[in-house]
Amino acid sequence: IGTAAAFVAERTDLPGRRALSALLVLPVAVPDFVIAWGWVSLFPSLQGLAGAALVLTLGLYPLVYLPVAASLRGADPAQEEVARSLGRGPLRTFWSVTLRHARPALLGGCLLVALYLLAEYGAFSILRYQTFTTEIFTEFQIGFNTPAASALSLVLVGLGLVVLGGETVSARSGRRGRPPARAPRLTRARLGRATAPVIAAMSVLMGLALGVPVWEICYWSASGQRTALPAASSLAGAAWHTALYSAGAAAVATVAALPVAILAVRHRGRLAVALERACLLVQALPGLVVALALVFFAVRYARFGYQSAPLLVAAYVVMFFPRALVAVQASVARVPVALEDVARSLGRKPAAVLVKVTLPLVLPGLLAAFFLVFLTAVTELTATLVLVPTGVQTLATQFWAYTNEFSYGAAAPFAAAMLAVAVVPTYLLGRWFDRLPSRAFLVT
């Protein structure tokens, strides 16, 4: 779905491609557990493997769409023209040239989806589908069996590392291609009679991925259903704490990512590569495993900080630091080294060059990293359920509490608030991604 949508948006003459490109990214702004809740509240029998496959496909296809779209946008059309001049038809050209060029980006997107699925809890729990993450949470939060939760966590971390090992292979294969010397002029395929079916297919995709959860949010918000649960947190209070914790984590992760990105790009050696890979390895750790590790550290060694705001912010920083790193690293790689050399040749010290030359040029990447971490932290559920301070609720945890009691009318406003908060960062990230060269997506 992600590859087909990227081809339609980037390589065809479909009317309204720019609007379609924005809509195709929007499912990222909807938490997967909200999408699952929307489908289950509409079709209560939608559970198990079939329901999980449907819901998470609709929620995660943008992780494949974004890198593949960037790869198709930056491809050299001359290779496709040569293939057609040698007698290959459109389908053979697509399979042998276009798709082969997009293969590293496609594999990278699939790796992101696989890692995300290993760590997913909320959607699987709503859909009543057992995974390692749901069992770890059950053992720790309900059964109070920390040893069993830790043992299952080790197996899950091992699976994540195996999946992450494919990232290195994908990245190496992605560097083999040579980008065109100048911006390519793409020849868009004419759909002709296929225009109406393609528009219908894209409409169905948007209706299933966005229409169902948004409709259910509006429906249950209008129903005004009451709940027997005490009002642990108002909507405004939950939104404030969510924004506060997410913004704090985004700021810390962005600032910490800058020196690592500069070292990895400007002074690339064995130590820099090892540091970069060590930071990216965190991507293979589910949020629940990070939360359990911080709980163990706070209780066993620090002996303070358990269920405190700093510990929750620290968990967000650890979990989402790789996303900040790849965004900042992509911007640092685009800064011409010659500008920094000229500034140093004019007598500027390294600190002055960093402040007056490098930082202004990488500012868009810093903002993108901030919004990327902020967006992810706003919708984070698993680690937040374990580490949220006593007496405090976020939008995600309050929504989760109401849905567990089947109080869908009370949960809907919190889902709507999460969606409203996430839409703006998603739009800004989409604009920033559109301006990046395709090779930056391969790194990401």
FINU-564187 format. One line per field, with one value per residue (C-alpha): residue in three letters; chain; x, y, z. Coordinates in nm, 3 decimals. Example, Ala and Ser with C-alpha at 12.3 -4.5 7.8 and 13.67 -1.06 7.14 Angstrom:
2
resn <- c(ALA	SER)
chain <- c(A	A)
xx <- c(1.230	1.367)
yy <- c(-0.450	-0.106)
zz <- c(0.780	0.714)
//
This chain:
444
resn <- c(ILE	GLY	THR	ALA	ALA	ALA	PHE	VAL	ALA	GLU	ARG	THR	ASP	LEU	PRO	GLY	ARG	ARG	ALA	LEU	SER	ALA	LEU	LEU	VAL	LEU	PRO	VAL	ALA	VAL	PRO	ASP	PHE	VAL	ILE	ALA	TRP	GLY	TRP	VAL	SER	LEU	PHE	PRO	SER	LEU	GLN	GLY	LEU	ALA	GLY	ALA	ALA	LEU	VAL	LEU	THR	LEU	GLY	LEU	TYR	PRO	LEU	VAL	TYR	LEU	PRO	VAL	ALA	ALA	SER	LEU	ARG	GLY	ALA	ASP	PRO	ALA	GLN	GLU	GLU	VAL	ALA	ARG	SER	LEU	GLY	ARG	GLY	PRO	LEU	ARG	THR	PHE	TRP	SER	VAL	THR	LEU	ARG	HIS	ALA	ARG	PRO	ALA	LEU	LEU	GLY	GLY	CYS	LEU	LEU	VAL	ALA	LEU	TYR	LEU	LEU	ALA	GLU	TYR	GLY	ALA	PHE	SER	ILE	LEU	ARG	TYR	GLN	THR	PHE	THR	THR	GLU	ILE	PHE	THR	GLU	PHE	GLN	ILE	GLY	PHE	ASN	THR	PRO	ALA	ALA	SER	ALA	LEU	SER	LEU	VAL	LEU	VAL	GLY	LEU	GLY	LEU	VAL	VAL	LEU	GLY	GLY	GLU	THR	VAL	SER	ALA	ARG	SER	GLY	ARG	ARG	GLY	ARG	PRO	PRO	ALA	ARG	ALA	PRO	ARG	LEU	THR	ARG	ALA	ARG	LEU	GLY	ARG	ALA	THR	ALA	PRO	VAL	ILE	ALA	ALA	MET	SER	VAL	LEU	MET	GLY	LEU	ALA	LEU	GLY	VAL	PRO	VAL	TRP	GLU	ILE	CYS	TYR	TRP	SER	ALA	SER	GLY	GLN	ARG	THR	ALA	LEU	PRO	ALA	ALA	SER	SER	LEU	ALA	GLY	ALA	ALA	TRP	HIS	THR	ALA	LEU	TYR	SER	ALA	GLY	ALA	ALA	ALA	VAL	ALA	THR	VAL	ALA	ALA	LEU	PRO	VAL	ALA	ILE	LEU	ALA	VAL	ARG	HIS	ARG	GLY	ARG	LEU	ALA	VAL	ALA	LEU	GLU	ARG	ALA	CYS	LEU	LEU	VAL	GLN	ALA	LEU	PRO	GLY	LEU	VAL	VAL	ALA	LEU	ALA	LEU	VAL	PHE	PHE	ALA	VAL	ARG	TYR	ALA	ARG	PHE	GLY	TYR	GLN	SER	ALA	PRO	LEU	LEU	VAL	ALA	ALA	TYR	VAL	VAL	MET	PHE	PHE	PRO	ARG	ALA	LEU	VAL	ALA	VAL	GLN	ALA	SER	VAL	ALA	ARG	VAL	PRO	VAL	ALA	LEU	GLU	ASP	VAL	ALA	ARG	SER	LEU	GLY	ARG	LYS	PRO	ALA	ALA	VAL	LEU	VAL	LYS	VAL	THR	LEU	PRO	LEU	VAL	LEU	PRO	GLY	LEU	LEU	ALA	ALA	PHE	PHE	LEU	VAL	PHE	LEU	THR	ALA	VAL	THR	GLU	LEU	THR	ALA	THR	LEU	VAL	LEU	VAL	PRO	THR	GLY	VAL	GLN	THR	LEU	ALA	THR	GLN	PHE	TRP	ALA	TYR	THR	ASN	GLU	PHE	SER	TYR	GLY	ALA	ALA	ALA	PRO	PHE	ALA	ALA	ALA	MET	LEU	ALA	VAL	ALA	VAL	VAL	PRO	THR	TYR	LEU	LEU	GLY	ARG	TRP	PHE	ASP	ARG	LEU	PRO	SER	ARG	ALA	PHE	LEU	VAL	THR)
chain <- c(A	A	A	A	A	A	A	A	A	A	A	A	A	A	A	A	A	A	A	A	A	A	A	A	A	A	A	A	A	A	A	A	A	A	A	A	A	A	A	A	A	A	A	A	A	A	A	A	A	A	A	A	A	A	A	A	A	A	A	A	A	A	A	A	A	A	A	A	A	A	A	A	A	A	A	A	A	A	A	A	A	A	A	A	A	A	A	A	A	A	A	A	A	A	A	A	A	A	A	A	A	A	A	A	A	A	A	A	A	A	A	A	A	A	A	A	A	A	A	A	A	A	A	A	A	A	A	A	A	A	A	A	A	A	A	A	A	A	A	A	A	A	A	A	A	A	A	A	A	A	A	A	A	A	A	A	A	A	A	A	A	A	A	A	A	A	A	A	A	A	A	A	A	A	A	A	A	A	A	A	A	A	A	A	A	A	A	A	A	A	A	A	A	A	A	A	A	A	A	A	A	A	A	A	A	A	A	A	A	A	A	A	A	A	A	A	A	A	A	A	A	A	A	A	A	A	A	A	A	A	A	A	A	A	A	A	A	A	A	A	A	A	A	A	A	A	A	A	A	A	A	A	A	A	A	A	A	A	A	A	A	A	A	A	A	A	A	A	A	A	A	A	A	A	A	A	A	A	A	A	A	A	A	A	A	A	A	A	A	A	A	A	A	A	A	A	A	A	A	A	A	A	A	A	A	A	A	A	A	A	A	A	A	A	A	A	A	A	A	A	A	A	A	A	A	A	A	A	A	A	A	A	A	A	A	A	A	A	A	A	A	A	A	A	A	A	A	A	A	A	A	A	A	A	A	A	A	A	A	A	A	A	A	A	A	A	A	A	A	A	A	A	A	A	A	A	A	A	A	A	A	A	A	A	A	A	A	A	A	A	A	A	A	A	A	A	A	A	A	A	A	A	A	A	A	A	A	A	A	A	A	A	A	A	A	A	A	A	A	A	A	A	A	A	A	A	A	A	A	A	A	A	A	A	A	A	A	A	A	A	A	A	A	A)
xx <- c(0.000	0.277	0.469	0.159	0.050	0.399	0.402	0.058	0.154	0.499	0.490	0.139	-0.071	-0.346	-0.538	-0.481	-0.149	-0.030	-0.345	-0.321	0.041	-0.063	-0.356	-0.146	0.083	-0.194	-0.253	0.082	-0.089	-0.351	-0.224	-0.258	-0.459	-0.705	-0.740	-0.795	-1.051	-1.236	-1.262	-1.354	-1.621	-1.769	-1.718	-1.689	-1.614	-1.301	-1.036	-0.745	-0.488	-0.717	-0.818	-0.458	-0.334	-0.605	-0.575	-0.195	-0.157	-0.380	-0.187	0.169	0.174	0.299	0.629	0.681	0.515	0.746	1.086	0.961	0.805	1.131	1.327	1.099	1.117	1.497	1.541	1.711	1.445	1.716	1.746	1.377	1.397	1.688	1.491	1.190	1.412	1.545	1.194	1.081	0.719	0.590	0.546	0.889	1.048	0.873	0.985	1.341	1.433	1.192	1.128	1.491	1.598	1.342	1.434	1.662	1.395	1.128	1.331	1.407	1.038	0.962	1.225	1.065	0.727	0.871	1.039	0.722	0.512	0.747	0.694	0.321	0.092	-0.225	-0.365	-0.289	-0.452	-0.770	-0.785	-0.731	-0.422	-0.142	0.217	0.534	0.461	0.108	0.228	0.518	0.276	0.035	0.309	0.446	0.137	-0.127	0.060	0.341	0.579	0.888	1.119	0.879	0.839	1.217	1.266	1.011	1.177	1.511	1.351	1.179	1.504	1.673	1.404	1.442	1.818	1.773	1.532	1.757	2.048	1.880	1.909	2.282	2.232	1.960	2.172	2.470	2.261	2.106	2.446	2.524	2.301	2.441	2.203	2.157	2.383	2.088	1.725	1.554	1.261	1.023	0.791	0.461	0.265	-0.071	-0.348	-0.613	-0.903	-0.744	-0.787	-1.131	-1.037	-0.718	-0.911	-1.161	-0.884	-0.715	-1.052	-1.117	-0.771	-0.824	-1.171	-1.044	-0.731	-0.870	-1.245	-1.328	-1.139	-1.240	-1.604	-1.603	-1.442	-1.712	-1.989	-1.890	-1.811	-2.163	-2.320	-2.208	-2.183	-2.110	-1.861	-1.853	-1.483	-1.379	-1.253	-0.884	-0.783	-0.964	-0.909	-0.718	-0.502	-0.421	-0.338	-0.112	0.085	0.110	0.246	0.481	0.640	0.656	0.810	1.068	1.172	1.181	1.404	1.649	1.665	1.720	2.001	2.168	2.144	2.335	2.689	2.640	2.520	2.814	3.061	2.903	2.898	3.205	3.448	3.336	3.559	3.529	3.449	3.190	3.027	3.020	2.859	2.604	2.511	2.488	2.238	2.036	2.026	1.779	1.527	1.508	1.404	1.029	0.905	0.796	1.148	1.296	1.039	1.118	1.491	1.436	1.207	1.476	1.742	1.525	1.422	1.745	2.020	1.888	1.621	1.417	1.238	1.001	0.676	0.814	0.807	1.187	1.192	0.910	1.086	1.409	1.224	1.094	1.445	1.595	1.317	1.298	1.659	1.729	1.451	1.596	1.941	1.845	1.660	1.951	2.204	2.022	2.040	2.405	2.494	2.343	2.556	2.846	3.178	3.327	3.124	3.266	3.618	3.580	3.462	3.760	3.999	3.867	3.976	3.652	3.691	3.513	3.249	3.175	3.154	2.907	2.686	2.697	2.733	2.631	2.336	2.144	2.182	2.071	1.786	1.518	1.652	1.653	1.291	1.203	1.372	1.182	0.847	0.924	1.001	0.712	0.466	0.578	0.580	0.228	0.088	0.317	0.121	0.311	0.599	0.367	0.133	0.427	0.607	0.335	0.351	0.098	-0.222	-0.132	-0.284	-0.184	-0.414	-0.307	-0.340	-0.677	-0.808	-0.684	-0.853	-1.190	-1.168	-1.087	-1.420	-1.595	-1.674	-1.626	-1.814	-1.581	-1.272	-1.355	-1.257	-0.911	-0.866	-0.974	-0.725	-0.439	-0.535	-0.555	-0.215	-0.050	-0.186	0.032	0.366	0.272	0.206	0.533	0.728	0.571	0.682	1.034	1.057	0.944	1.246	1.501	1.695	1.614	1.943	1.844	1.549	1.774	1.972	1.650)
yy <- c(0.000	0.244	0.175	0.200	0.523	0.671	0.585	0.741	1.059	1.104	0.947	0.990	1.281	1.217	1.541	1.686	1.513	1.773	1.738	1.361	1.367	1.554	1.321	1.008	1.114	1.210	0.856	0.901	1.167	0.919	0.685	0.321	0.248	0.522	0.365	0.026	0.178	0.338	0.009	-0.199	0.048	0.026	-0.349	-0.516	-0.855	-0.726	-0.895	-1.132	-1.158	-1.036	-0.725	-0.650	-0.690	-0.457	-0.184	-0.170	-0.181	0.126	0.299	0.217	0.231	0.597	0.467	0.296	0.568	0.850	0.697	0.538	0.867	1.049	0.784	0.807	1.187	1.182	0.906	0.969	0.932	0.869	0.508	0.448	0.618	0.391	0.084	0.188	0.266	-0.089	-0.225	-0.282	-0.202	0.008	-0.288	-0.439	-0.094	-0.045	-0.382	-0.380	-0.010	0.199	-0.052	-0.159	0.200	0.236	-0.099	0.040	0.290	0.020	-0.216	0.066	0.141	-0.226	-0.237	0.061	-0.110	-0.433	-0.254	-0.056	-0.373	-0.543	-0.256	-0.196	-0.253	-0.042	-0.157	-0.524	-0.501	-0.343	-0.604	-0.888	-1.018	-1.150	-1.046	-1.029	-0.668	-0.734	-1.027	-0.825	-0.550	-0.805	-0.973	-0.643	-0.427	-0.687	-0.995	-0.800	-1.063	-0.859	-1.160	-1.302	-0.960	-0.920	-1.264	-1.190	-0.850	-1.018	-1.230	-0.923	-0.726	-1.016	-1.014	-0.639	-0.665	-0.932	-0.706	-0.404	-0.598	-0.566	-0.187	-0.204	-0.414	-0.179	0.130	-0.016	-0.111	0.236	0.402	0.216	0.433	0.754	1.051	1.266	1.568	1.807	1.801	1.541	1.625	1.341	1.224	1.146	0.848	0.930	0.740	0.801	0.566	0.447	0.792	0.719	0.377	0.522	0.812	0.560	0.343	0.643	0.756	0.412	0.411	0.753	0.655	0.340	0.494	0.835	0.832	0.549	0.680	1.044	0.943	0.742	1.030	1.267	1.015	0.933	1.297	1.391	1.103	1.249	0.910	0.929	0.720	0.565	0.640	0.938	1.237	1.173	1.443	1.706	1.738	2.063	1.915	1.604	1.814	2.040	1.753	1.580	1.893	1.967	1.622	1.588	1.934	1.876	1.543	1.688	1.977	1.753	1.493	1.759	1.933	1.600	1.486	1.785	1.695	1.328	1.424	1.663	1.397	1.131	1.351	1.574	1.336	0.995	0.721	0.398	0.572	0.796	0.504	0.299	0.587	0.641	0.271	0.253	0.539	0.382	0.046	0.203	0.192	-0.183	-0.143	-0.128	0.148	-0.101	-0.246	0.104	0.180	-0.141	-0.063	0.288	0.155	-0.094	0.179	0.423	0.168	-0.032	0.229	0.585	0.507	0.806	0.932	0.640	0.768	1.120	1.363	1.366	0.986	0.991	1.263	1.061	0.760	0.968	1.098	0.748	0.604	0.879	0.999	0.796	0.984	1.318	1.199	1.099	1.429	1.642	1.424	1.467	1.847	1.850	1.642	1.913	2.195	2.274	2.212	2.496	2.755	2.637	2.631	2.989	3.104	2.940	3.088	3.432	3.381	3.251	3.005	2.666	2.776	3.090	2.887	2.652	2.935	3.170	2.929	2.573	2.630	2.868	2.620	2.316	2.502	2.341	1.999	2.090	2.202	1.884	1.675	1.864	1.812	1.447	1.364	1.580	1.408	1.061	1.143	1.289	0.956	0.727	0.490	0.189	0.355	0.633	0.385	0.253	0.581	0.849	1.041	0.948	1.150	1.276	1.167	1.237	1.233	0.879	0.733	0.899	0.779	0.431	0.434	0.525	0.273	-0.009	0.067	0.090	0.457	0.553	0.883	0.998	0.874	1.045	1.403	1.282	1.106	1.423	1.627	1.391	1.414	1.795	1.824	1.585	1.732	2.046	1.868	1.607	1.877	2.057	1.731	1.648	1.983	1.932	1.578	1.704	1.936	1.669	1.481	1.116	1.004	1.165	0.930	0.631	0.742	0.803)
zz <- c(0.000	0.088	-0.234	-0.454	-0.287	-0.329	-0.700	-0.753	-0.568	-0.724	-1.071	-1.212	-1.339	-1.084	-1.012	-0.664	-0.600	-0.347	-0.137	-0.166	-0.046	0.269	0.337	0.291	0.578	0.823	0.964	1.140	1.354	1.475	1.750	1.658	1.971	1.867	1.521	1.685	1.924	1.632	1.445	1.750	1.861	1.509	1.463	1.808	1.653	1.478	1.692	1.667	1.390	1.112	1.303	1.405	1.048	0.912	1.175	1.194	0.816	0.792	1.069	0.967	0.587	0.598	0.740	0.404	0.196	0.314	0.225	-0.097	-0.211	-0.141	-0.329	-0.634	-0.622	-0.629	-0.889	-1.220	-1.495	-1.754	-1.639	-1.699	-2.040	-2.138	-2.029	-2.237	-2.538	-2.518	-2.565	-2.208	-2.135	-1.845	-1.608	-1.676	-1.641	-1.307	-1.169	-1.303	-1.270	-1.063	-0.786	-0.778	-0.721	-0.440	-0.283	-0.005	0.097	0.082	0.300	0.542	0.577	0.635	0.908	1.080	1.066	1.207	1.498	1.568	1.574	1.819	2.065	2.005	2.301	2.289	1.955	2.024	2.366	2.229	1.953	2.203	2.025	2.243	2.176	2.384	2.473	2.596	2.807	2.953	3.056	3.206	3.410	3.541	3.591	3.679	3.798	3.972	3.838	3.755	3.689	3.430	3.268	3.256	3.100	2.829	2.775	2.701	2.429	2.283	2.283	2.104	1.836	1.799	1.754	1.488	1.299	1.345	1.199	0.861	0.888	0.821	0.509	0.388	0.451	0.264	-0.036	-0.029	-0.074	-0.395	-0.606	-0.749	-0.738	-1.049	-1.082	-1.111	-1.008	-1.226	-1.451	-1.394	-1.670	-1.503	-1.622	-1.776	-1.604	-1.869	-1.807	-1.484	-1.325	-1.180	-1.031	-0.880	-0.724	-0.587	-0.441	-0.274	-0.137	0.011	0.169	0.326	0.442	0.614	0.765	0.867	0.816	1.057	1.366	1.302	1.255	1.577	1.767	1.645	1.710	2.067	2.146	2.040	2.235	2.567	2.737	3.106	3.298	3.642	3.679	3.890	3.698	3.764	3.523	3.323	2.951	2.999	3.275	3.075	2.768	2.976	3.128	2.790	2.622	2.913	2.927	2.548	2.494	2.766	2.617	2.265	2.374	2.561	2.281	2.013	2.204	2.282	1.919	1.779	1.899	1.807	1.458	1.403	1.517	1.296	0.984	1.017	1.193	1.075	1.207	1.397	1.725	1.563	1.382	1.702	1.891	1.615	1.603	1.981	1.977	1.698	1.879	2.122	1.837	1.891	2.256	2.318	2.544	2.807	2.829	2.870	3.140	3.329	3.315	3.453	3.727	3.830	3.832	4.028	4.291	4.323	4.284	4.282	4.544	4.431	4.125	4.065	3.910	3.888	3.597	3.541	3.509	3.253	3.053	3.071	2.931	2.641	2.571	2.567	2.351	2.090	2.077	1.758	1.576	1.679	1.573	1.221	1.164	1.287	1.105	0.775	0.813	0.921	0.614	0.390	0.536	0.297	0.469	0.263	0.453	0.784	0.637	0.514	0.857	1.026	0.768	0.862	1.222	1.373	1.657	1.637	1.887	1.685	1.362	1.528	1.655	1.355	1.060	1.144	1.376	1.144	0.859	1.061	1.236	1.013	1.107	1.476	1.453	1.265	1.536	1.806	1.635	1.557	1.921	2.044	1.811	1.918	2.289	2.278	2.161	2.367	2.590	2.723	2.909	3.022	3.190	3.395	3.474	3.486	3.818	4.083	4.052	3.704	3.375	3.016	2.716	2.629	2.980	3.046	2.710	2.797	3.138	2.987	2.702	2.945	3.113	2.773	2.843	2.479	2.510	2.788	2.601	2.269	2.372	2.478	2.143	1.964	2.169	2.078	1.713	1.725	1.896	1.649	1.324	1.321	1.386	1.125	0.864	0.941	0.928	0.594	0.453	0.587	0.446	0.105	0.088	0.177	-0.088	-0.124	0.033	0.362	0.379	0.332	0.637	0.832)
//
